[in-house]
Amino acid sequence: MGSAILLSIFAAMMAARLHERSKPFLSQSSNHDSGASAKDLTFISFIQANRILWRITAWLGRPLVPFVTWGQRRRLALHLSRAGLTSWGYVQVYCLQCLFAFLALIISVWWLNHSLLDLKVSAFFVLCACTALGWWCPIFWLKRRHQFRLRRMSHQFPFFLDMVGLGLDAGLNLQASIQLALEHIDEGALHQEWSKMLTDLRAGQSRAQALRQLSQRLNLPSIRQLISSLIHGESMGFSLGRIIQVYADQQRAQRLMQAEKQALQAPVKMLFPMALCIFPCTFIILGFPVMVQLLGLA
């Protein structure tokens, strides 16, 4: 009991210290937007929580660096890159995996206390399953964040291609056209990834290498096909503006087909709630007078 109280006090002191360190960043953000809306305040609080979690995992993850293999480092770095968390490191995700696995282990041991004392085989299987689930929870979160970013990119991608094609038709090169398109789209995953590609070009990388790295980070079929066509078209002397225009039309057609597909799936998805909730009530209302007459209760 005493050790738990000391651990709680230590955790509270550490959280307060991290909060004090993050105050200058929050004050800069609040001074930059003095008339921030509720959405901006929510975003600032989200950044504060991320900074605190980043500091905690960075501090706790330092002793775990020797235990992370090179294969795990590559996979975790790829997950972080696709999720858009460029400021995070692989050791922080590994630390979160260890923490979640330990918490899941503690909860499952507390829940299966009597079963474990009786040496039941099923209890040990449940214990292992809970620990494995806790271990993979951060990876699931990174993959979910990656899928969310891909959906946002797919939504902005046709307009982005239109702006790039407009710049190419006006006589600009591909790099200047992409910069023009980034000035006219909202901040988000698509803006972040293509800006990083332009940064790689300015750092001295070739256009083909920067585009391939972009395709590897995103892992989106539409962008991967576009990048492959741009690389081959540039090497063979084809018109890049025509290639981009064709892909823009294709993306619009795919979005229209996806919307029609979701509209056709709506009645099927509504069938189960209607059969479970609406139809029984309807049958009760219609069948109650009939049952009253049959049983002679009227």
C-alpha positions in Angstrom: 0.0 0.0 0.0 2.8 2.4 0.9 4.7 1.6 -2.3 1.5 2.4 -4.4 1.1 5.8 -2.6 4.8 6.6 -3.3 4.5 5.6 -6.9 1.3 7.8 -7.3 3.1 10.8 -5.7 6.1 10.3 -8.0 3.9 10.1 -11.1 2.0 13.3 -10.1 5.3 15.1 -9.6 6.6 13.9 -13.0 3.3 15.0 -14.7 3.5 18.5 -13.0 7.1 18.9 -14.1 6.3 18.0 -17.7 3.4 20.4 -17.7 5.6 23.2 -16.5 8.1 22.5 -19.3 5.3 22.5 -21.9 3.9 25.9 -20.8 6.2 28.0 -23.0 5.0 26.1 -26.1 1.4 26.6 -25.2 1.9 30.3 -24.5 3.5 30.8 -27.9 0.5 29.1 -29.5 -2.0 31.1 -27.6 -0.2 34.4 -28.5 -0.1 33.4 -32.1 -3.9 33.0 -32.2 -5.4 35.2 -29.4 -8.9 34.8 -30.7 -8.8 31.0 -31.0 -12.0 29.1 -31.4 -13.1 26.0 -29.5 -11.6 23.8 -32.2 -8.3 25.6 -31.9 -8.3 25.2 -28.1 -9.0 21.5 -28.6 -6.1 21.2 -31.0 -3.8 23.0 -28.5 -4.8 20.6 -25.7 -4.2 17.7 -28.1 -0.7 19.0 -28.8 0.0 19.4 -25.1 -1.1 15.8 -24.4 1.1 14.6 -27.3 4.1 16.6 -26.0 3.7 15.1 -22.5 3.3 11.6 -23.8 6.3 12.2 -26.1 8.5 13.3 -23.2 7.4 10.4 -21.0 8.0 7.7 -23.6 11.3 9.3 -24.6 12.5 9.2 -21.0 11.2 5.7 -20.3 12.4 4.3 -23.6 16.1 5.1 -23.3 16.9 2.0 -21.3 15.0 -0.1 -23.9 17.1 0.9 -26.9 19.4 -2.2 -26.7 16.4 -4.5 -26.7 15.0 -3.3 -30.0 16.2 -5.3 -33.0 17.1 -3.6 -36.4 14.1 -5.3 -38.0 11.8 -3.8 -35.4 13.4 -0.4 -35.8 12.7 -0.4 -39.5 9.1 -1.6 -39.1 8.3 0.9 -36.4 9.9 3.8 -38.3 7.9 2.9 -41.3 4.6 2.8 -39.3 5.5 6.2 -37.8 6.3 7.7 -41.2 3.0 6.5 -42.7 1.1 7.7 -39.6 2.6 11.2 -40.0 4.3 11.2 -36.6 7.7 12.3 -37.9 8.8 13.7 -34.5 8.4 10.3 -32.8 11.0 7.6 -32.6 10.9 3.9 -32.8 11.9 3.5 -29.2 8.9 5.5 -28.0 6.5 3.2 -29.8 8.4 0.2 -28.3 8.0 1.8 -24.9 4.3 2.2 -25.4 4.1 -1.5 -26.5 5.8 -2.6 -23.3 3.6 -0.4 -21.1 0.4 -1.6 -22.7 1.5 -5.2 -22.5 2.4 -4.8 -18.8 -0.9 -3.1 -18.0 -2.8 -5.8 -19.9 -0.8 -8.5 -18.0 -1.6 -6.9 -14.6 -5.3 -6.5 -15.4 -5.6 -10.1 -16.7 -3.8 -11.5 -13.7 -6.1 -9.6 -11.3 -9.1 -10.8 -13.3 -8.0 -14.4 -13.5 -6.6 -14.6 -10.0 -8.5 -17.7 -8.8 -8.2 -19.5 -12.2 -4.5 -19.0 -12.3 -4.1 -20.3 -8.7 -6.1 -23.4 -9.8 -3.6 -23.9 -12.8 -6.3 -23.8 -15.4 -5.0 -24.0 -19.0 -7.7 -21.7 -20.4 -6.7 -19.0 -17.9 -3.1 -19.1 -19.2 -4.4 -18.8 -22.8 -6.5 -15.8 -21.8 -3.5 -14.3 -20.1 -1.3 -14.7 -23.1 -4.0 -13.3 -25.4 -4.5 -10.2 -23.3 -0.8 -9.5 -23.1 -0.4 -9.9 -26.9 -3.4 -7.6 -27.4 -1.8 -5.0 -25.2 1.5 -5.4 -27.1 -0.1 -4.7 -30.5 -2.4 -1.9 -29.4 0.0 0.9 -30.4 0.6 -0.7 -33.8 -3.2 -0.9 -34.4 -3.5 2.7 -33.5 -0.7 3.7 -35.9 -2.4 1.7 -38.7 -5.7 3.3 -38.0 -4.2 6.7 -38.1 -2.5 5.7 -41.4 -5.9 4.7 -42.9 -7.5 7.9 -41.7 -4.7 9.9 -43.4 -5.2 7.9 -46.6 -8.9 8.8 -46.6 -8.1 12.4 -46.2 -5.6 12.3 -49.0 -8.0 10.5 -51.4 -10.6 13.3 -50.7 -8.1 16.1 -51.6 -6.2 14.2 -54.4 -8.4 15.1 -57.5 -8.3 18.9 -56.7 -4.5 18.7 -56.1 -4.0 17.0 -59.5 -6.1 19.7 -61.2 -3.9 22.4 -59.8 -0.7 20.6 -60.8 -2.1 20.0 -64.3 -3.0 23.7 -64.5 0.5 24.7 -63.5 2.0 22.4 -66.2 -0.3 23.8 -68.8 0.8 27.3 -67.9 4.4 26.4 -68.6 5.7 25.6 -65.1 7.8 22.6 -64.4 6.6 19.8 -62.1 8.3 21.1 -59.0 6.8 24.6 -59.4 3.4 23.2 -60.3 3.4 21.1 -57.1 4.3 24.1 -55.1 1.5 26.0 -56.7 -1.0 23.3 -55.9 0.2 23.1 -52.2 -0.6 26.8 -51.9 -4.2 26.2 -52.8 -5.1 23.1 -50.6 -5.7 22.9 -46.9 -3.2 21.8 -44.4 -3.3 18.1 -43.9 -1.7 14.8 -44.7 -1.5 15.4 -48.5 0.1 18.8 -48.0 2.6 17.4 -45.5 3.7 14.5 -47.7 4.1 16.5 -50.9 5.9 19.3 -49.0 8.3 16.7 -47.7 8.9 15.5 -51.2 9.8 19.1 -52.3 12.1 19.3 -49.3 13.9 16.2 -50.5 14.2 17.7 -54.0 15.8 20.9 -52.5 18.1 18.7 -50.4 19.7 17.3 -53.6 17.8 14.1 -54.3 16.7 13.3 -57.8 13.1 13.6 -58.7 12.6 9.9 -59.3 14.1 9.1 -55.9 12.0 11.7 -54.0 8.9 10.4 -55.7 9.7 6.8 -54.9 10.2 7.7 -51.2 6.8 9.5 -51.3 5.2 6.4 -52.7 6.8 4.2 -50.0 5.6 6.5 -47.2 2.0 6.7 -48.4 1.4 3.2 -49.7 -1.7 4.5 -51.5 -2.5 2.7 -54.8 -3.7 5.8 -56.7 -0.6 7.8 -55.7 1.7 4.8 -56.4 0.3 4.4 -59.9 0.6 8.2 -60.6 4.2 8.3 -59.4 5.1 5.3 -61.5 3.5 6.9 -64.6 5.3 10.2 -63.9 8.7 8.5 -63.6 8.2 6.5 -66.8 6.6 9.4 -68.7 9.5 11.7 -67.8 12.1 9.2 -68.9 10.3 8.6 -72.2 9.5 12.3 -72.9 5.7 12.1 -72.6 3.6 15.1 -71.5 3.3 15.1 -67.8 0.3 17.4 -67.9 -1.7 14.9 -70.0 -0.8 12.1 -67.6 -1.9 14.1 -64.5 -5.1 15.2 -66.3 -6.0 11.5 -67.0 -5.3 10.5 -63.4 -7.5 13.4 -62.2 -10.4 12.2 -64.3 -9.8 8.7 -63.1 -9.9 9.7 -59.4 -13.1 11.6 -59.9 -14.7 8.6 -61.6 -13.5 6.4 -58.7 -15.0 8.7 -56.1 -18.3 8.7 -57.9 -18.3 4.9 -58.1 -17.4 4.7 -54.4 -20.3 7.1 -53.6 -22.7 5.0 -55.7 -21.5 1.8 -54.0 -22.1 3.3 -50.5 -25.5 4.4 -51.6 -26.4 0.9 -52.8 -25.1 -0.6 -49.6 -27.2 1.6 -47.3 -30.5 -0.4 -47.7 -28.6 -3.6 -46.8 -27.0 -2.1 -43.8 -30.4 -0.7 -42.6 -32.0 -4.2 -42.9 -30.6 -5.6 -39.6 -31.5 -2.5 -37.4 -35.0 -2.5 -38.9 -35.5 -6.2 -38.4 -34.2 -6.0 -34.8 -35.8 -2.7 -33.6 -38.6 -1.5 -35.9 -40.3 -4.7 -37.1 -41.0 -6.2 -33.7 -42.6 -3.0 -32.5 -44.8 -2.9 -35.6 -45.8 -6.6 -35.1 -46.7 -5.9 -31.5 -48.9 -2.9 -32.4 -50.7 -4.7 -35.2 -51.0 -8.0 -33.4 -52.2 -6.7 -30.0 -55.9 -6.1 -31.1 -55.9 -9.4 -32.9 -54.7 -11.3 -29.8 -57.2 -9.4 -27.6 -60.1 -10.5 -29.9 -58.9 -14.1 -30.1 -58.5 -14.5 -26.3 -61.8 -12.7 -25.6 -60.3 -10.2 -23.4 -62.3 -7.3 -24.9 
